[in-house]
Every structure is written in structure tokens, then in C-alpha cells.
Amino acid sequence: MQIAVGGFQHETNCFQSNPTLYQDFVTAGGWPGLSLGADIFAAVAGRNLAIAGFMDRARFLGHEPVPLVWANAQPAGPVEDQAFDRISEVFIEQLAQYPSLDAVYLDLHGAMVTDSHDDADSEFIRLIRSFLSRHFARPIPIIASHDWHGNVSPARIAQLDLLDSYQTYPHVDMAATGARLCDCFTRYFPRNRPLARRMVKTDYLIPLTAQCSLSQPMKGLLQLRAEIAAEFNLVLGFTPGFPPSDIAMVGPAVFAYGEDQRAVDEAVNRLVTAIHNAESDFAREEILTLAAAKTIMRDHVLGGGVKPLILADSQDNPGAGGSSDTTGVLQTAIELSLSLPLSLSPSQRRPIVLALFYAPVVASDCAAMGVGGVYNGLINGIKIRGRIAALHQGEFIATGPMWGDSVMNLGTMARLDLVAEDDSDLGVKILLASQRQQPSSQAMLRILGIEPKSMAIIVLKSSVHFRADFEAIAERVRVVAAPGVNLANPADFPYKKLRPNVRRGPNLAEG
């Protein structure tokens, strides 16, 4: 079969004031920028992306993948209509070049919001469906993969002939999801009638940090999902949703596609019941205040912890729309360093490192001064004095389970080792980048001369993705609530469009 393939991805934080522009899709950052036609093959080859996994599997099965458009932008505020319309038009222009298609595959995020469309992914699918219905005499199936954080809607389920999603967070199975979807498509299509389907939204939101698939109760729910899917021999998806989306359809969804409606209904009902029963377990996660974080950091240093303590600065996670430049934990780290006893041995004074701050102007200034220079200036309003210890320009290989040794480019990067006015070392190191990117690979530290295992404390502007590559080296991992737009507790978001009777977070069971 000849299968058109493409991707249009954005995870929209509706509480982030910075809009997402067309240029943001062109430059992208961690993932490849806007690519057209055959250029997509090289752009995504070997990457842990659903579109890459789908195309590899399609070729293996003897199908012909026809690449149209790949577009991905870092999470931020709503996508401007001009950007959405322009990319959608280019997608359809590319699609029009292939009048003999058998199907269309879309690699979508599932949580895109634009100025005019709260459910932008469904609007994008609608545009493609409309084009196909006007230009093809026969029905053309549209299938799609979704991110774990997709906010699935009834319209999405109705419009797609088949949908599947990642089932890990950190997302180590993106390429595997594309390959799995290709197998399912080959199994179910061509067929003369639509698949049976059903989708149910849960009645409470799940915080991002509680969605980690490495921890309970999510780990157990995913095991149950796999067992139910195998028992009924169907596609069963669970997307916990993206809480910073102020839309009616925000939040978790369970959906299924199969050949028998009764089996589809029962599979969905069983998983929804299990998610309902797990609510109080999702509510048990402890989020540290900055004061509590300082105490734990101090205890770790004075207690001589051998492995690093890792703190997740989740509320400033750029992977969820954070600005990646807030300084709450940085100020706490400096205060801690200044308060430590002078009698501590060198081994007890192992450094604290914080990554990654989005500071393109500061990084550029550091590059101009060169290694060894001293930067005196501001980072998001606070005074910083630091010795320029390392610089990096251009591309590097991002290691770890999520990135799979793929090429990444974060622009000019710099490392500042903070010093006092007398030039004494404070033991605090901050890493700067010129692209917003959550530090989900140890390589992002190593290219600036930091060996993560040798640090006392590592502070990462990430919610969960860091765990794929960092958790194994940590003595302990904790989440801290410092300033930022990706609020740890969804109940704190000032929602205006949330559908009725949805709890803004999980509740503990009474008694």
C-alpha cells in the first residue's frame, strides 16, 4: 500500500503567555525542524519518533511510505492561527501530489491548541478528511499516533479510523508506537466497514509528575492495560492528558478500536474502573516547597550522600511550556552553599549543578568572553557572578533511552561556576542553553564538562523525562515546586473551559 505520512506536533500550555509562531516549527530545537517531502527521511532516521518507527515498519512490510510534512515546536503558549493555517495548507498541498494513496498516517501530539481551535489536532484531521473526501472516489483511512499527554476528544475518535498512543513516560516507546500502529493498520485494513470504537474521559485530572510509568499506581495500570488488550485482541489506549491545557477535553482518556463492539466496550470499562479505583494512590505524591527542598539538600550534603540527590524543578519544565529560566531553586542552592560549615571536607563539598537555563543572550556573552572569563550580570532578574568554565557550540549526540544517540542542537551553551566577590568557589554550577530543552540526557551535562555521577545535587528543569537517563545514578529523586507556569497541582490552574464535574486533581479516599 502507498501510505502518506506526516507529523504536526505541539503541546500547548494555555497558561503560558508566549505564543507559538511559525518560526518555532522551523527551528524546533531537540527534534528536527520543519521538513518537507523526501527530506523527512533523513530528518527522522534513527530517532525515537513514532513517524520513524512507522516508516521503518511500513517498508519492512512492503508498503511505500510517502513523506509529506514534519513539523514540531517546543511546548509553549497557543499556536498562532497563521502558523497552524500555513502548515496545514502545505500539508494538503503535499498530499495533493499523490492521487493513488491507500491511507494517511499522522504523527500527532494530541494537545495542540491554537488561537481559534481548542481541539486543533481534530481540526487538522478534519481538514485532511475533507480534502480526501473531495478528491478520492473511495474512502481513504486516516490513522494516527498520539503522545502520552494527548487530550483525546470524541471528535478525534470519530474522525480517525485507528488511533494508538505511547504507553511510557518517560517516552521511551515513541518509535515502537509507530511500528505497532503500522502492524495494527496492516492487520485491520483494507476492510469494508469501520472498526468498532469507544472513548471515555475520566472524572479527575492526573498531575504530570504522578503520571510517571516507572512508578505506582501508573505502572500497575499500564500492566493491566496490556493484559486487557491481549485478552480482547484489540487496540487499547490510555492517555493521561496534559493538565496545562485550558480546554473542555483536558485530561485522561481511555479508548479502544477493534472488530467487536462488545469487546471494545468491556475493555474500556475495565480499564476506566481501574483508573477510578487508583485515584487516591495518585494523590499521595509529595511535592517539596523550596524551604523543604533546602532542608533535604542540606541533609544530603552533611550526611555525605554517595550518589547525587536529584531535584526536579518541574514547574519550570520547558517540555510542558515552562520558560526554563526561573531562579527559585538557584537562589535556594546559593543560600545553601553560603550556609554550609567551612569545616566540610572537599569530598563533602561536591558541587550542585542546575540545568538547563534558557539564556541565549548570556550564553552568547559568555562565548564572546571565552573560557576563564568572569560573567557579572543578571539571569532572569538575579545577580550572577560566575567563572566561564566551559562553552559549547552546535550539535552533539543526545544519549539515553529517550534520545537513542540522536543529533541535537541547542545552540550556544555555557557553564558558569559561581564565585563570591573574593573569587572563592561557591560550589554551584549552572548550565545555559540557547534553545529551551528539558535535560533528559546526561550528555547535556557532559558536553559542558559535568560528570553527573560526581555531583552532590543535580537540579533538572524537567518533570519526568529525566528519569529515563538519570534515575539510575540517583540516591534519591524528589520534585520541588519553584516558580513556573507548569503548576505541579492541576487544582491551582485558573481553568475557564474545563467541562463540568471534573475534579482538578486526584482526591484521597475518605477515612
C-alpha positions, 0 to 999 in steps of 0.5 A: 500500500502507498501510505502518506505520512506526516507529523504536526506536533505541539503541546500547548500550555494555555497558561503560558503567555508566549505564543507559538509562531511559525518560526518555532516549527522551523527551528524546533530545537531537540527534534528536527525542524520543519521538513518537507517531502523526501527530506523527512527521511533523513530528518527522522532516521534513527530517532525515537519518533513514532513517524520513524518507527512507522516508516521503518515498519511500513517498508519492512512490510512492503508498503511505500511510505510517502513523506509529506510534512514534519513539523514540531515546536517546543511546548509553549503558549497557543499556536498562532492561527497563521502558523497552524493555517500555513502548515496545514495548507502545505500539508494538503498541498503535499498530499495533493501530489499523490492521487493513488494513496491507500491511507494517511498516517499522522504523527500527532501530539494530541494537545495542540491548541491554537488561537481559534481551535481548542481541539486543533489536532481534530481540526487538522484531521478534519481538514485532511478528511475533507480534502480526501473526501473531495478528491478520492472516489473511495474512502481513504483511512486516516490513522494516527499516533498520539503522545502520552499527554494527548487530550483525546476528544470524541471528535478525534475518535470519530474522525480517525479510523485507528488511533494508538498512543505511547504507553511510557513516560518517560517516552521511551516507546515513541518509535515502537508506537509507530511500528505497532500502529503500522502492524495494527493498520496492516492487520485491520485494513483494507476492510469494508466497514469501520472498526468498532470504537469507544472513548471515555474521559475520566472524572479527575485530572492526573498531575504530570509528575504522578503520571510517571510509568516507572512508578505506582499506581501508573505502572500497575495500570499500564500492566493491566492495560496490556493484559486487557488488550491481549485478552480482547485482541484489540487496540487499547489506549490510555492517555493521561492528558496534559493538565496545562491545557485550558480546554473542555477535553483536558485530561485522561482518556481511555479508548479502544478500536477493534472488530467487536463492539462488545469487546471494545466496550468491556475493555474500556470499562475495565480499564476506566474502573481501574483508573477510578479505583487508583485515584487516591494512590495518585494523590499521595505524591509529595511535592517539596516547597523550596524551604523543604527542598533546602532542608533535604539538600542540606541533609544530603550534603552533611550526611555525605550522600554517595550518589547525587540527590536529584531535584526536579524543578518541574514547574519550570519544565520547558517540555510542558511550556515552562520558560526554563529560566526561573531562579527559585531553586538557584537562589535556594542552592546559593543560600545553601552553599553560603550556609554550609560549615567551612569545616566540610571536607572537599569530598563533602563539598561536591558541587550542585549543578542546575540545568538547563537555563534558557539564556541565549543572550548570556550564553552568547556573552559568555562565548564572546568572553571565552573560557576563564572569563568572569560573567557579572550580570543578571539571569532572569532578574538575579545577580550572577557572578560566575567563572566561564568554565566551559562553552559549547557550540552546535550539535552533539549526540543526545544519549539515553533511552529517550534520545537513542544517540540522536543529533541535537542542537541547542545552540550556544551553551555555557557553564558558569561556576559561581564565585563570591566577590573574593573569587572563592568557589561557591560550589554551584554550577549552572548550565545555559542553553540557547534553545529551551530543552528539558535535560533528559540526557546526561550528555547535556551535562557532559558536553559542558564538562559535568560528570553527573555521577560526581555531583552532590545535587543535580537540579533538572528543569524537567518533570519526568523525562529525566528519569529515563537517563538519570534515575539510575545514578540517583540516591534519591529523586524528589520534585520541588515546586519553584516558580513556573507556569507548569503548576505541579497541582492541576487544582491551582490552574485558573481553568475557564473551559474545563467541562463540568464535574471534573475534579482538578486533581486526584482526591484521597479516599475518605477515612 
